[in-house]
């Protein structure tokens, strides 16, 4: 079973920040939080991952709460091309290459 | 550097036929993972292979499904005697080593339709 809980869908206006929440209340100390997205009919695309510090790259920012039980993926200026299903996954570095996927959040960016 | 290449992108098979799905990992990657995705669902792990070795096939049905990653050539996922329930998108991912602190890069998938 997936170890994460995400809302099934969200809308966001183009140009605004999209904030996608993820609950992972049973996360272990050695487990990272990964985010992938899947644009319709394409393969999943890696976005970002983190352990406990906030992370930022050219695609997004990842904010992890201090107790690590939840996180938020932030797309700072959403575009129509960001419409996709976003998956939050937790896994340990030394195991779980299986990447257990939940149903994700379907993010729709509206013009 | 080409990404993970999967072919064919779309495959139609009649019930009882065989389906062969190919995956060429990224250059320098020796670890391959196969996943299956049903409509409106997340990906489900099937099998993890390194060159010439199956590391973990715990997600693969015990009958009709097999996978290989030979020393030369692409990884092959083979489904014998396909049934309608095998219709799905099959994704392959690769990484340069066991995942560790790296991400897996995914191909565009093969969409299998069994008629």
Interface residues (C-beta under 8 A of the other chain):
Chain A: X2 X32 X34 X41 X42 X43 X44 X45 X46 X49 X87 X91 X93 X94 X97 X98 X99 X100 X101 X102 X103 X104
Chain B: X4 X6 X31 X33 X35 X40 X41 X42 X43 X44 X45 X48 X56 X59 X91 X93 X98 X99 X100 X101 X103 X104 X105 X106 X107 X108 X109 X111
